[in-house]
Amino acid sequence: MTWADVKEFMTNFRTDNLMQQLETWNVGELSQNPWFLGGFAAVVLITYFLGMRAISAFIVGIGGFALALSWTVAKGTGTEGIASGGIWVIVGGGTVIVGLFIYLLFIKSE
């Protein structure tokens, strides 16, 4: 693998390419999809009540990040996202998700 191959691979991670791919996957509609929300809640509750707290915390972290990303993409990116509050959604949502993850994984251990 040469440096040119690495450089070409890294162009996939440019912000414009990532946002285009997220819009292609319709990530902005996840927060409104009842099947995703219901499935996410069901999996979290099942794993939590079965005593698999670490797995439940991991699922809350991944699913919460997906929801925060979905709300941010739906609000918009760039300057229109800042004006409509997209930056506050990702920052505030990320803080809540990380706090919940830490609480479930480390603090609420029985």
MIMARTOR-808809 format. One record per residue (C-alpha): residue number from 1; residue in one letter; z, y, x. Coordinates in Angstrom, 3 decimals. Each point is the difference from the previous one (the first is absolute). Layout:
site seq = NUM	type = A	pz = Z	py = Y	px = X .
...
//
This chain:
site seq = 1	type = M	pz = 0.000	py = 0.000	px = 0.000 .
site seq = 2	type = T	pz = -1.118	py = 3.254	px = 1.520 .
site seq = 3	type = W	pz = 1.342	py = 3.500	px = -0.469 .
site seq = 4	type = A	pz = -2.999	py = 0.875	px = -2.189 .
site seq = 5	type = D	pz = 0.879	py = -2.894	px = -2.348 .
site seq = 6	type = V	pz = 3.599	py = 1.200	px = -0.259 .
site seq = 7	type = K	pz = -1.146	py = 3.554	px = -0.627 .
site seq = 8	type = E	pz = -2.410	py = -1.150	px = -2.714 .
site seq = 9	type = F	pz = 2.735	py = -2.100	px = -1.636 .
site seq = 10	type = M	pz = 2.408	py = 2.939	px = -0.001 .
site seq = 11	type = T	pz = -2.489	py = 2.149	px = -1.959 .
site seq = 12	type = N	pz = 0.888	py = -2.204	px = -3.007 .
site seq = 13	type = F	pz = 3.445	py = 1.621	px = -0.007 .
site seq = 14	type = R	pz = -1.194	py = 3.603	px = -0.320 .
site seq = 15	type = T	pz = 1.595	py = 1.769	px = -2.954 .
site seq = 16	type = D	pz = -3.258	py = 0.584	px = -1.842 .
site seq = 17	type = N	pz = -0.951	py = -3.678	px = 0.344 .
site seq = 18	type = L	pz = 3.432	py = -1.139	px = -1.192 .
site seq = 19	type = M	pz = -0.036	py = 2.301	px = -3.038 .
site seq = 20	type = Q	pz = -3.518	py = -1.118	px = -0.893 .
site seq = 21	type = Q	pz = 1.096	py = -3.642	px = 0.164 .
site seq = 22	type = L	pz = 3.120	py = 0.668	px = -2.108 .
site seq = 23	type = E	pz = -2.126	py = 1.729	px = -2.634 .
site seq = 24	type = T	pz = -2.428	py = -2.926	px = 0.060 .
site seq = 25	type = W	pz = 2.897	py = -2.386	px = -0.693 .
site seq = 26	type = N	pz = 1.187	py = 2.256	px = -2.899 .
site seq = 27	type = V	pz = 3.461	py = 0.302	px = 1.511 .
site seq = 28	type = G	pz = 0.607	py = 3.158	px = -2.031 .
site seq = 29	type = E	pz = 0.023	py = -2.063	px = -3.198 .
site seq = 30	type = L	pz = 2.747	py = -2.439	px = 1.056 .
site seq = 31	type = S	pz = 2.771	py = 2.222	px = -1.330 .
site seq = 32	type = Q	pz = -1.580	py = -0.169	px = -3.469 .
site seq = 33	type = N	pz = -0.873	py = -3.705	px = -0.025 .
site seq = 34	type = P	pz = 2.494	py = -1.850	px = -2.244 .
site seq = 35	type = W	pz = -0.819	py = -3.377	px = 1.573 .
site seq = 36	type = F	pz = 0.859	py = 1.249	px = 3.480 .
site seq = 37	type = L	pz = 3.178	py = 1.743	px = -1.116 .
site seq = 38	type = G	pz = 1.177	py = -2.931	px = -2.130 .
site seq = 39	type = G	pz = -0.813	py = -2.568	px = 2.677 .
site seq = 40	type = F	pz = 1.720	py = 2.077	px = 2.653 .
site seq = 41	type = A	pz = 3.148	py = 0.376	px = -2.123 .
site seq = 42	type = A	pz = 0.018	py = -3.690	px = -0.936 .
site seq = 43	type = V	pz = -0.313	py = -1.176	px = 3.606 .
site seq = 44	type = V	pz = 2.738	py = 2.362	px = 1.168 .
site seq = 45	type = L	pz = 2.379	py = -1.071	px = -2.764 .
site seq = 46	type = I	pz = -0.692	py = -3.716	px = 0.475 .
site seq = 47	type = T	pz = 0.571	py = 0.109	px = 3.744 .
site seq = 48	type = Y	pz = 3.082	py = 2.181	px = -0.389 .
site seq = 49	type = F	pz = 1.674	py = -2.249	px = -2.578 .
site seq = 50	type = L	pz = -0.880	py = -3.166	px = 1.928 .
site seq = 51	type = G	pz = 2.042	py = 1.372	px = 2.884 .
site seq = 52	type = M	pz = -2.897	py = 0.745	px = 2.328 .
site seq = 53	type = R	pz = 1.152	py = 3.535	px = 0.750 .
site seq = 54	type = A	pz = -1.992	py = 0.424	px = 3.203 .
site seq = 55	type = I	pz = -3.247	py = -1.041	px = -1.672 .
site seq = 56	type = S	pz = 0.794	py = 2.262	px = -2.945 .
site seq = 57	type = A	pz = 0.600	py = 2.935	px = 2.347 .
site seq = 58	type = F	pz = -3.258	py = -0.721	px = 1.826 .
site seq = 59	type = I	pz = -1.930	py = -0.101	px = -3.295 .
site seq = 60	type = V	pz = 1.646	py = 3.263	px = -1.134 .
site seq = 61	type = G	pz = -1.055	py = 1.598	px = 3.294 .
site seq = 62	type = I	pz = -3.608	py = -1.178	px = -0.154 .
site seq = 63	type = G	pz = -0.428	py = 0.617	px = -3.726 .
site seq = 64	type = G	pz = 1.721	py = 3.361	px = 0.169 .
site seq = 65	type = F	pz = -2.271	py = 1.066	px = 2.823 .
site seq = 66	type = A	pz = -3.022	py = -1.092	px = -2.056 .
site seq = 67	type = L	pz = 1.226	py = 2.042	px = -2.975 .
site seq = 68	type = A	pz = 0.711	py = 3.082	px = 2.125 .
site seq = 69	type = L	pz = -3.440	py = -0.313	px = 1.571 .
site seq = 70	type = S	pz = -1.547	py = -0.423	px = -3.446 .
site seq = 71	type = W	pz = 1.670	py = 3.141	px = -1.335 .
site seq = 72	type = T	pz = -1.019	py = 1.942	px = 3.098 .
site seq = 73	type = V	pz = -3.647	py = -1.079	px = -0.225 .
site seq = 74	type = A	pz = 0.000	py = 0.833	px = -3.721 .
site seq = 75	type = K	pz = 1.345	py = 3.511	px = 0.736 .
site seq = 76	type = G	pz = -2.698	py = 0.581	px = 2.580 .
site seq = 77	type = T	pz = -0.185	py = 0.443	px = 3.714 .
site seq = 78	type = G	pz = -0.620	py = 2.990	px = 2.184 .
site seq = 79	type = T	pz = 0.813	py = 3.491	px = -1.165 .
site seq = 80	type = E	pz = -0.342	py = -0.901	px = -3.680 .
site seq = 81	type = G	pz = 2.584	py = -2.763	px = 0.506 .
site seq = 82	type = I	pz = 2.453	py = 2.440	px = 1.538 .
site seq = 83	type = A	pz = -0.487	py = 2.459	px = -2.846 .
site seq = 84	type = S	pz = 0.500	py = -2.709	px = -2.662 .
site seq = 85	type = G	pz = 3.071	py = -1.489	px = 1.672 .
site seq = 86	type = G	pz = -1.497	py = -3.037	px = 1.725 .
site seq = 87	type = I	pz = 1.923	py = 0.632	px = 3.198 .
site seq = 88	type = W	pz = 3.309	py = 0.067	px = -1.891 .
site seq = 89	type = V	pz = -0.833	py = -3.291	px = -1.703 .
site seq = 90	type = I	pz = -0.613	py = -1.850	px = 3.250 .
site seq = 91	type = V	pz = 2.963	py = 1.561	px = 1.828 .
site seq = 92	type = G	pz = 2.474	py = -0.310	px = -2.872 .
site seq = 93	type = G	pz = -1.270	py = -3.405	px = -1.064 .
site seq = 94	type = G	pz = 0.135	py = -1.279	px = 3.561 .
site seq = 95	type = T	pz = 3.563	py = 1.227	px = 0.396 .
site seq = 96	type = V	pz = 1.121	py = -1.708	px = -3.204 .
site seq = 97	type = I	pz = -1.803	py = -3.228	px = 0.913 .
site seq = 98	type = V	pz = 1.488	py = -0.147	px = 3.492 .
site seq = 99	type = G	pz = 3.455	py = 0.780	px = -1.384 .
site seq = 100	type = L	pz = -0.286	py = -2.734	px = -2.627 .
site seq = 101	type = F	pz = -1.304	py = -2.445	px = 2.602 .
site seq = 102	type = I	pz = 2.919	py = 0.709	px = 2.342 .
site seq = 103	type = Y	pz = 2.484	py = -0.218	px = -2.855 .
site seq = 104	type = L	pz = -1.308	py = -3.343	px = -1.262 .
site seq = 105	type = L	pz = -0.420	py = -1.564	px = 3.405 .
site seq = 106	type = F	pz = 3.032	py = 1.218	px = 1.960 .
site seq = 107	type = I	pz = 2.600	py = 1.675	px = -2.209 .
site seq = 108	type = K	pz = 0.025	py = -2.194	px = -3.100 .
site seq = 109	type = S	pz = 0.464	py = -3.296	px = 1.751 .
site seq = 110	type = E	pz = 2.412	py = -2.447	px = -1.555 .
//
